[in-house]
Amino acid sequence: MIELHFDVDGNDFTLAGECSSKVKKMLTQIGIAPAVIRKTAIAMYEGEINMVIHANGGKIDVMVEPEKITVILKDTGPGIKDIKKAMEEGFSTATNQVRELGFGAGMGLPNMEKYSDEMEIDTVLGEGTTVKMVFYCN
Amino acid sequence: MIVKDLLGNGFRLICGDEQREIRGCYIGDLLSLAMSRIQKDNAWITIQSNINIVAVASLMEAGCIIICDGFSPDDGVIQRADIQEVTILRTELSAYEVAKILSKYEI
C-alpha cells in the first residue's frame, strides 16, 4: 500500500491543486487506468478547493491499494450546516470574491459524489468536516 | 492540429509548447464545470485568467488554454504554467470566433 499525506494551506489559493497534481502523477507512474485517475483527480481537486474556500485548509491522506484508492480530507473549518443542501448542484455559500475566480458554482460536493465510487461526510458545526472518498481501480 | 497552426491569426503564444497537439475543444469559465468537462488534449477557451486555470488544465491534460476576449493572465500564471507544462495562448477574439476557427481544422 502506498500512503501519501498533504497539508493544505488555507491562505494560498495559488497552491490549490498541488496535492491533486502530485497524486495524479503518482497514480500515472504506478499504472492506474487513466479513467480512474481522471475521476480521482476531479474529486480530489474539488475537495482541495473546498478546504481552501471554506475551511482555511486542512489535511489530506491518500491510500492506494491494488483494488482501490481512498482519499480522506479532514479540516477544522466551520462544518457543513445542511449537508442535503450542500449536495444540491448550484447551492454555494462561497463569497463573491471566490466566485469571480470561477469557483463557488455549487458543483464541489456534487462532483465529489459523482466521481467517487463511495463518499462519506462526517461534519460537526464549529469543529470541522471529514470527507472520505473511495475509488475502485477496476 | 497543433498550437502553431493558430499563431499569427490573432493568437499569441504566452507560454508553453507550440508543437502541442490539440484535439477537441471546451468553452467555459466555471472551473468546477470545466474540470469535469475538459477532455485530454482539448483546447480550453475561457476568460478566466487567474492562476487556478493552470491547475485545472494540468490535471485534465488540456492541449492548451486559450484566454479570449482580450483578457490577460494574472501575475504568476506564466511561471506556474511553465512548471506544470501548460500551454497558454491569448487572443482579442471572442469564444465564438475562436471556436469557429478551431472548427475549420475539424478537431
Chai-1 contact restraints between the chains, C-beta under 6 A:
chainA,res_idxA,chainB,res_idxB,connection_type,confidence,min_distance_angstrom,max_distance_angstrom,comment,restraint_id
A,T14,B,I51,contact,1.0,0.0,6.0,A-B,restraint_1
A,G17,B,A55,contact,1.0,0.0,6.0,A-B,restraint_2
A,S20,B,L59,contact,1.0,0.0,6.0,A-B,restraint_3
A,A41,B,L59,contact,1.0,0.0,6.0,A-B,restraint_4
A,I42,B,M35,contact,1.0,0.0,6.0,A-B,restraint_5
A,I42,B,S36,contact,1.0,0.0,6.0,A-B,restraint_6
A,Y45,B,L59,contact,1.0,0.0,6.0,A-B,restraint_7
A,L101,B,N50,contact,1.0,0.0,6.0,A-B,restraint_8
A,G102,B,D29,contact,1.0,0.0,6.0,A-B,restraint_9
A,G102,B,L30,contact,1.0,0.0,6.0,A-B,restraint_10
A,G102,B,L31,contact,1.0,0.0,6.0,A-B,restraint_11
A,G102,B,Q48,contact,1.0,0.0,6.0,A-B,restraint_12
A,F103,B,L31,contact,1.0,0.0,6.0,A-B,restraint_13
A,A105,B,L30,contact,1.0,0.0,6.0,A-B,restraint_14
A,A105,B,S32,contact,1.0,0.0,6.0,A-B,restraint_15
A,M107,B,S32,contact,1.0,0.0,6.0,A-B,restraint_16
A,N111,B,S32,contact,1.0,0.0,6.0,A-B,restraint_17
A,N111,B,S36,contact,1.0,0.0,6.0,A-B,restraint_18
